[in-house]
Amino acid sequence: MQYNGSVEAYMKEKIWMLAAAILFAGCVSSGLVGDAGYTPGVYEGSGRGYRGPVHVRLQVAQAGIEDIVITGHRESAFPGVAAMEELLEAVLEYGSTGLDTIAGATFSSRGFLEAVEHALRKARQ
């Protein structure tokens, strides 16, 4: 393969491609969801939100989460609950808990994701 640009440009391109590959690999490998091998059933989990515990109930199939219900929290409607509802949809859509928190609701987001991961750990036992 012949490259017609400068060596510097060629190396910059390769470094950017490597960085993108590393970032992609990190995104794919993070989070508990997406791995097969769960025991089907209903599992509850909790995490620490901004204003206290966040509780969820998961319906889990062998391949992953089928449904999530937020069963308890003390978060404010906005931004806390809005962020948790957005993350709930994202976990179901993308099949991963390795998601970024929602700006302005970081602790509520973390609490929700912790609760989902806590329930998933029970489904793996």
C-alpha positions as CSV (number, residue, x, y, z in Angstrom):
1,M,0.0,0.0,0.0
2,Q,1.4,3.3,-1.0
3,Y,0.7,6.5,1.0
4,N,1.1,9.8,-0.9
5,G,1.0,12.2,2.1
6,S,3.7,13.1,4.6
7,V,4.9,10.7,7.2
8,E,3.6,13.0,9.9
9,A,0.1,13.0,8.4
10,Y,0.2,9.3,8.0
11,M,1.2,8.8,11.7
12,K,-1.5,11.3,12.9
13,E,-4.2,9.3,11.0
14,K,-3.0,6.0,12.5
15,I,-3.0,7.5,16.0
16,W,-6.5,8.8,15.6
17,M,-7.7,5.4,14.3
18,L,-6.0,3.6,17.2
19,A,-7.6,6.1,19.7
20,A,-11.1,5.5,18.1
21,A,-10.6,1.7,18.3
22,I,-9.7,1.9,22.0
23,L,-12.6,4.2,22.9
24,F,-15.0,1.9,21.0
25,A,-13.6,-1.2,22.8
26,G,-14.1,0.6,26.1
27,C,-17.7,1.4,25.4
28,V,-18.5,-2.1,24.3
29,S,-16.9,-3.8,27.3
30,S,-18.4,-1.6,30.0
31,G,-21.6,-2.4,31.8
32,L,-23.1,-5.6,32.9
33,V,-25.9,-5.9,30.4
34,G,-25.3,-7.6,27.1
35,D,-23.7,-10.8,28.5
36,A,-25.8,-13.9,28.2
37,G,-26.3,-16.3,31.1
38,Y,-28.8,-14.7,33.4
39,T,-31.2,-16.8,35.4
40,P,-34.7,-15.8,34.2
41,G,-36.9,-14.1,36.8
42,V,-37.7,-10.9,38.6
43,Y,-35.0,-9.2,40.5
44,E,-34.8,-6.1,42.7
45,G,-31.8,-3.8,43.2
46,S,-31.0,-0.5,44.8
47,G,-28.5,2.2,44.3
48,R,-27.6,5.5,46.0
49,G,-29.3,8.5,44.3
50,Y,-29.0,12.2,45.1
51,R,-31.7,12.3,47.7
52,G,-31.5,8.7,48.9
53,P,-31.9,5.2,47.7
54,V,-33.2,4.3,44.2
55,H,-35.0,1.0,43.9
56,V,-35.7,-0.9,40.7
57,R,-37.4,-4.2,39.7
58,L,-36.1,-6.0,36.6
59,Q,-37.7,-8.7,34.5
60,V,-34.8,-10.7,33.2
61,A,-34.6,-13.4,30.5
62,Q,-31.5,-15.5,29.9
63,A,-30.2,-13.1,27.3
64,G,-30.8,-9.9,29.3
65,I,-33.3,-7.4,30.6
66,E,-36.9,-7.5,29.3
67,D,-38.4,-4.8,31.5
68,I,-37.4,-2.3,34.2
69,V,-39.7,-0.6,36.8
70,I,-38.5,2.1,39.1
71,T,-40.2,1.1,42.3
72,G,-39.0,3.8,44.7
73,H,-36.9,6.9,45.0
74,R,-36.8,10.4,46.6
75,E,-35.5,12.2,43.6
76,S,-37.0,15.4,42.3
77,A,-39.2,15.2,39.1
78,F,-36.7,17.3,37.2
79,P,-33.9,16.6,36.6
80,G,-33.7,13.4,38.7
81,V,-36.8,11.4,37.6
82,A,-36.5,12.6,34.0
83,A,-32.9,11.4,33.9
84,M,-33.7,8.0,35.3
85,E,-36.5,7.5,32.8
86,E,-34.2,8.5,30.0
87,L,-31.6,6.0,31.2
88,L,-34.3,3.3,31.7
89,E,-35.1,3.6,28.0
90,A,-31.4,3.6,27.0
91,V,-30.6,0.5,29.0
92,L,-33.5,-1.4,27.4
93,E,-32.6,-0.1,23.9
94,Y,-28.8,-0.5,24.0
95,G,-28.6,-3.5,26.3
96,S,-26.0,-1.9,28.5
97,T,-25.6,-0.2,31.8
98,G,-22.3,1.3,30.5
99,L,-23.9,4.6,29.8
100,D,-22.9,8.2,30.6
101,T,-24.8,9.9,33.3
102,I,-27.2,12.7,32.5
103,A,-25.8,16.2,32.9
104,G,-27.4,18.0,35.8
105,A,-28.6,14.7,37.4
106,T,-25.3,12.9,37.8
107,F,-26.1,11.3,41.2
108,S,-29.6,10.3,40.3
109,S,-28.2,8.7,37.1
110,R,-25.6,6.9,39.0
111,G,-28.1,5.7,41.6
112,F,-30.4,4.3,38.9
113,L,-27.5,2.5,37.0
114,E,-26.2,1.1,40.3
115,A,-29.7,-0.2,41.1
116,V,-29.9,-2.0,37.7
117,E,-26.4,-3.5,38.1
118,H,-27.3,-4.6,41.7
119,A,-30.3,-6.5,40.4
120,L,-28.3,-8.0,37.5
121,R,-25.7,-9.3,39.9
122,K,-28.5,-11.3,41.6
123,A,-29.6,-12.6,38.2
124,R,-26.1,-14.0,37.6
125,Q,-25.9,-16.0,40.8
